[in-house]
C-alpha cells in the first residue's frame, strides 16, 4: 500500500473539531488507536512487534539483532497539529518496505520500524519523551511525575495503557541493536520550497529548549480591588511575552515563542493568583539559548517586581545542537542527489544522534507551515520520499 493510502486510513483518528487539525497525545484514545493501527499493519507484513520498556513500539523484519537499520518516526501530535508531522514517517516506512519486497530485496542486516512515544510533548510537556528515556537523556524519576493538564501523571497514564512505568529508563539492550537510524519527516519550514526540491537530507538541528515561567501574585475580586492595590501576575506575564519578541529581534536567527499561557484560577471576573507561561527558545551556534533565556528571565523579574509579584523559571527540556553523522549525510546526499538541510525543529533522530549513526530525510511541505492544520505534503512528493527511503534502506541494509 502507498504511504498516501496508509495516511488516508487514519485521516479521521484524533481529528480536533475545536482547534482544527489533529490532537493525538500519548496514551490517550486517539494515540492508542494509532498504535493499534501500527501493530496491525506490522503484523500483516509478517513483522515481529514489541513495546519496549519506555512505551516505544518496534516492528522487526525477522529476529531483532545487532547492527540493525531502523526507520520510523512518531504518531502523536501537538494540539491541533497537522496530518503529516510524525505519521508520514511511519506510513513511508511501511510503504518503503512494501516497495523493497516487490523488488525482491533481501536485507543482509536486520530491519525495523519504530514509533517513538510523545515526540511532541503535547501531553506531558517534554518533547521526545520516548527517545529521551531510551537514551537516558531524561531520568525516569523526573519523567514519572510529569503531569498533563488534568493532573494525570505519566506514571498513571502509562499504567492505564498497560505499560509498566517502573521499567522506564535507559535501555542499553535496544540501543545495542541499532546500527543506523533514518527518520523521514515532513519539512517544517520553507527550505525545500526555496530549493525547489522534493527531498532533502538533514544536516543539523539547532539548540532548543522549553522553559516554564511561573508568576505569583494575589488573587482577588475584579470589581472591588482598586488598581493601586493589585498584585496581578498577568501584567508581568504579558510584559514578558512582549520582551521575548524584543530580545530575540536583536539576536541573529534567534527564535523564541510563548505558545501557552495558563492563569489560575482562570475566571473572567477574577484577578489571577498565578500565571504560568511556557517559553520555547531556539538558537543556532554560536548563540547560547540558555543565555537568551537568562535575559528573558531578568526582564520578567523586573516586571514582576514592579507589580509586587514573584517569578520563577523551570527548565522542562533542553537539547544542544545535534549534528547528524556527516559521512552518512554525504553518502545520502550523493545517493539521492538531494541537498543537505538544517532545521530548527526537534526530532527523535536528534536525540539518538549522540549515541548511534543517525540521518534524516525531509519531504517538501508546499505551505511552509507546520504544527498547524495548514501543514501539507503533495502525494507526488510523498511518493518521492518513499522511493528515497527505499533507496536509503537498500544502501544501508543491502
C-alpha positions in Angstrom: 0.0 0.0 0.0 1.2 3.5 -0.7 2.1 6.0 2.0 -0.8 8.2 0.8 -3.2 5.3 1.2 -1.9 4.5 4.6 -2.3 8.1 5.8 -5.9 8.1 4.4 -6.7 5.2 6.7 -6.1 7.3 9.8 -7.4 10.6 8.4 -10.3 10.7 11.0 -8.3 9.5 14.0 -7.8 12.2 16.6 -9.5 14.9 14.4 -9.8 18.0 16.6 -13.1 19.8 15.7 -12.5 22.6 18.1 -8.9 23.6 17.1 -8.8 22.1 13.7 -6.2 19.6 12.6 -5.4 16.7 15.0 -4.8 16.2 18.7 -3.2 12.9 19.2 -1.4 12.6 22.6 0.5 9.7 24.2 -1.7 7.1 25.9 -4.9 9.0 25.1 -7.6 7.2 23.0 -6.6 8.6 19.6 -2.9 7.8 20.0 -3.7 4.3 21.4 -5.9 3.7 18.3 -2.9 4.7 16.1 -0.7 2.3 18.0 -3.2 -0.5 17.2 -3.2 0.6 13.5 0.6 0.4 13.5 0.6 -3.1 15.1 -2.0 -4.3 12.7 0.0 -3.2 9.6 3.2 -4.6 11.0 1.7 -8.0 11.6 0.0 -8.0 8.2 3.5 -7.7 6.8 4.8 -10.5 9.0 6.8 -8.2 11.2 7.5 -9.1 14.9 6.1 -6.4 17.1 7.1 -5.4 20.6 6.7 -2.4 23.0 9.9 -1.5 24.8 10.2 -0.5 28.4 9.6 3.2 27.6 6.4 2.8 25.6 8.1 2.9 22.1 6.8 0.4 19.5 9.0 -1.7 17.4 8.3 -3.9 14.3 11.1 -6.2 13.2 11.7 -7.9 9.9 13.0 -11.2 11.1 14.6 -11.6 14.6 15.9 -8.5 16.3 19.6 -8.3 16.1 22.7 -6.2 16.3 23.7 -3.6 13.7 20.1 -3.2 12.6 18.9 -0.5 10.2 15.9 1.2 11.8 13.5 3.8 10.4 10.2 5.3 11.6 9.0 8.4 13.5 6.1 9.1 15.8 2.3 9.1 15.8 1.5 11.8 18.4 0.8 15.5 17.5 0.8 18.9 19.0 -2.6 20.2 20.0 -4.4 21.0 16.7 -1.4 19.8 14.6 -1.2 18.7 11.0 -1.7 15.3 9.4 1.9 14.7 8.4 4.1 15.6 11.3 5.1 12.1 12.5 2.7 9.8 10.8 4.3 10.5 7.4 7.5 8.9 8.6 5.7 5.8 9.8 3.5 5.3 6.8 6.5 5.9 4.5 8.4 3.2 6.4 5.7 0.6 5.6 5.5 1.8 2.0 9.2 1.6 1.5 9.3 -1.9 2.9 6.5 -2.9 0.5 8.5 -1.4 -2.4 11.6 -3.3 -1.4 9.8 -6.5 -1.1 8.2 -6.0 -4.5 11.7 -5.6 -5.9 12.8 -8.8 -4.3 15.3 -7.1 -1.9 16.8 -9.4 0.7 18.4 -7.4 3.5 21.7 -8.5 5.0 21.1 -6.7 8.2 18.1 -6.7 10.5 15.4 -4.1 9.6 13.0 -2.4 12.0 10.3 0.3 12.1 9.9 2.2 15.3 7.2 4.5 16.7 8.6 6.8 19.4 6.3 7.9 22.2 5.3 11.5 22.9 7.7 13.2 20.4 5.8 16.5 20.6 5.4 16.7 24.3 1.8 17.7 23.7 0.5 15.9 26.8 3.3 15.9 29.4 5.4 18.9 28.3 8.7 17.2 27.5 9.3 16.6 23.8 10.9 13.4 22.5 9.9 11.7 25.7 10.3 8.1 24.5 13.7 8.6 22.9 15.0 10.7 25.8 14.0 7.9 28.2 15.5 5.2 25.9 18.9 7.0 25.7 19.0 8.1 29.3 18.7 11.8 28.5 15.7 12.0 30.8 15.8 10.4 34.2 12.8 8.1 35.0 12.1 9.7 38.4 11.7 13.0 36.7 9.5 11.6 33.9 7.2 9.6 36.1 5.9 12.8 37.9 5.2 14.8 34.8 1.5 15.6 34.8 -0.9 16.6 32.0 -3.4 19.5 32.1 -5.8 17.3 34.1 -3.3 16.3 36.7 -2.8 12.8 35.4 0.9 11.8 35.8 2.8 10.0 33.1 3.1 7.0 35.5 -0.7 6.8 35.9 -1.3 7.2 32.1 1.3 4.6 31.3 -0.2 2.1 33.8 -3.7 2.6 32.4 -2.4 1.9 28.9 -0.7 -1.3 30.0 2.9 0.0 30.2 4.8 -0.6 33.5 6.2 2.8 34.5 8.5 1.1 36.9 10.6 -0.1 33.9 11.2 3.3 32.4 14.8 4.2 31.8 17.8 3.9 29.6 17.6 0.7 27.5 21.1 -0.5 26.5 19.7 -3.7 25.1 17.6 -1.8 22.5 20.3 0.8 21.8 22.9 -2.0 21.2 20.7 -3.3 18.4 20.6 -0.1 16.4 23.4 0.3 13.9 21.8 3.1 11.9 18.6 5.1 12.4 17.0 7.1 9.5 13.9 9.2 10.2 11.8 10.5 7.4 9.7 13.6 8.2 7.7 16.3 6.5 9.8 19.5 6.4 8.6 22.1 8.9 9.8 25.2 7.1 10.5 26.6 3.6 13.9 25.1 2.8 12.7 22.7 0.1 10.3 25.3 -1.3 13.2 27.7 -1.8 15.5 24.9 -3.2 12.7 23.6 -5.5 13.4 20.1 -4.4 11.1 17.3 -3.2 13.5 15.6 -0.8 16.4 16.7 1.4 18.9 15.1 3.8 19.1 16.5 7.3 22.4 18.2 8.4 21.8 19.7 11.9 19.1 20.5 14.5 19.7 23.8 16.3 19.9 24.0 20.1 16.4 24.4 21.6 14.5 24.0 24.9 11.3 24.6 26.8 11.0 26.7 30.0 8.0 27.3 32.3 7.8 30.8 33.9 5.6 30.9 37.0 4.4 34.4 38.1 2.7 34.6 41.5 0.7 37.5 42.9 -2.5 38.0 44.8 -5.8 36.6 43.6 -8.7 39.0 44.2 -12.1 40.3 43.1 -12.0 42.1 39.7 -14.7 44.6 40.7 -13.8 45.6 44.2 -10.0 45.7 44.1 -8.6 49.1 43.3 -5.9 49.3 40.7 -3.3 50.6 43.1 -3.9 47.6 45.4 -3.4 44.9 42.9 -0.6 42.4 42.6 -1.7 40.9 39.3 0.7 38.3 37.8 -1.0 38.7 34.4 0.8 42.0 33.8 4.4 40.8 34.2 3.4 37.7 32.2 2.2 40.0 29.4 5.3 42.2 29.6 7.5 39.1 29.4 5.7 38.0 26.2 6.5 41.3 24.6 10.1 41.2 25.9 10.6 37.8 24.2 9.9 39.4 20.8 12.1 42.5 21.5 15.1 40.5 22.8 15.1 37.9 20.0 15.0 40.6 17.4 18.4 41.7 18.5 20.0 38.2 18.1 20.5 36.8 14.5 18.3 33.8 13.8 17.0 33.6 17.4 13.5 32.1 17.7 11.5 32.3 20.9 7.8 31.7 21.4 5.2 31.8 24.1 2.5 29.4 22.9 0.8 28.6 26.1 -0.4 30.8 29.0 -2.5 29.4 31.9 -3.9 31.7 34.6 -5.1 30.4 37.9 -8.0 30.2 38.8 -8.9 31.4 35.3 -12.2 33.3 35.9 -13.1 36.3 33.8 -14.0 38.3 36.9 -11.0 37.2 39.0 -7.6 38.7 39.3 -5.3 35.7 38.8 -3.2 34.5 41.7 -0.8 32.7 39.4 0.1 32.7 35.8 2.2 30.0 34.1 3.6 30.6 30.6 5.8 28.3 28.5 8.7 29.6 26.5 10.1 27.7 23.6 13.6 29.1 22.6 15.9 28.1 19.8 19.2 29.5 18.6 21.9 28.2 16.2 25.5 28.2 17.2 27.5 30.2 18.1 24.5 31.6 20.1 23.6 30.4 23.6 20.0 29.5 24.2 20.3 29.5 28.0 21.9 32.9 27.9 18.9 34.2 25.9 16.5 32.7 28.4 18.5 34.3 31.3 18.0 37.7 29.7 14.2 37.0 29.3 14.2 35.8 33.0 15.8 39.1 34.1 13.2 41.1 32.2 10.4 39.0 33.7 11.9 39.5 37.2 11.9 43.3 36.8 8.3 43.4 35.5 7.2 41.1 38.4 8.9 43.3 41.0 7.1 46.4 39.7 3.8 44.7 40.2 4.6 43.3 43.6 4.8 39.7 42.2 7.4 36.9 42.1 8.6 34.9 39.2 10.4 31.5 39.0 11.7 29.6 36.0 11.9 25.9 35.5 13.7 24.3 32.6 11.5 21.5 31.3 13.7 20.3 28.4 16.9 21.2 26.6 18.8 19.8 23.7 22.1 21.2 22.4 22.9 21.4 18.7 22.6 18.0 17.1 24.7 17.1 14.1 23.7 14.1 12.1 26.5 11.7 11.0 28.5 13.7 8.5 29.7 10.7 6.5 26.2 9.2 6.3 24.8 12.7 5.4 27.3 13.0 2.5 26.6 9.4 1.4 22.9 10.0 1.2 23.1 13.4 -0.5 25.1 11.8 -3.2 22.9 8.7 -3.5 19.7 10.7 -3.6 21.0 13.7 -5.5 19.4 15.7 -2.7 20.5 18.9 -0.8 21.5 18.9 2.9 19.3 21.0 5.1 19.5 22.2 8.7 16.3 22.7 10.7 15.1 24.4 13.8 12.6 21.6 14.6 13.5 18.9 17.1 13.2 15.2 16.3 13.8 11.8 17.9 16.7 11.4 15.4 18.4 14.3 17.1 18.1 12.7 20.5 19.6 9.5 19.1 22.4 11.2 17.2 25.0 11.4 20.1 24.6 7.6 20.6 24.3 6.0 17.2 24.7 6.7 13.5 21.7 8.8 12.5 20.2 10.5 9.5 17.1 12.4 8.5 15.2 12.8 5.2 12.8 15.7 4.7 9.8 15.8 2.4 8.8 19.2 0.9 5.9 21.0 2.6 4.4 23.3 -0.1 2.8 25.6 2.5 6.0 26.0 4.6 3.7 25.8 7.6 3.8 23.1 10.3 2.3 22.4 13.8 -0.9 23.7 12.1 -3.8 22.2 10.1 -2.2 24.0 7.1 0.7 21.6 7.1 0.8 19.6 3.8 2.7 17.3 1.6 1.8 16.6 -2.0 1.2 12.9 -3.0 3.9 13.0 -5.6 6.4 14.3 -3.1 5.4 11.7 -0.6 6.0 9.0 -3.3 9.4 10.6 -4.0 10.1 10.4 -0.2 9.2 6.7 -0.1 11.5 6.0 -3.1 14.3 7.9 -1.4 13.8 6.0 1.9 13.7 2.6 0.0 17.0 3.6 -1.8 18.5 4.5 1.6 17.4 1.2 3.2 18.8 -0.7 0.3 22.2 1.0 0.6 22.3 0.6 4.4 20.9 -2.9 4.8 21.9 -4.5 1.5 
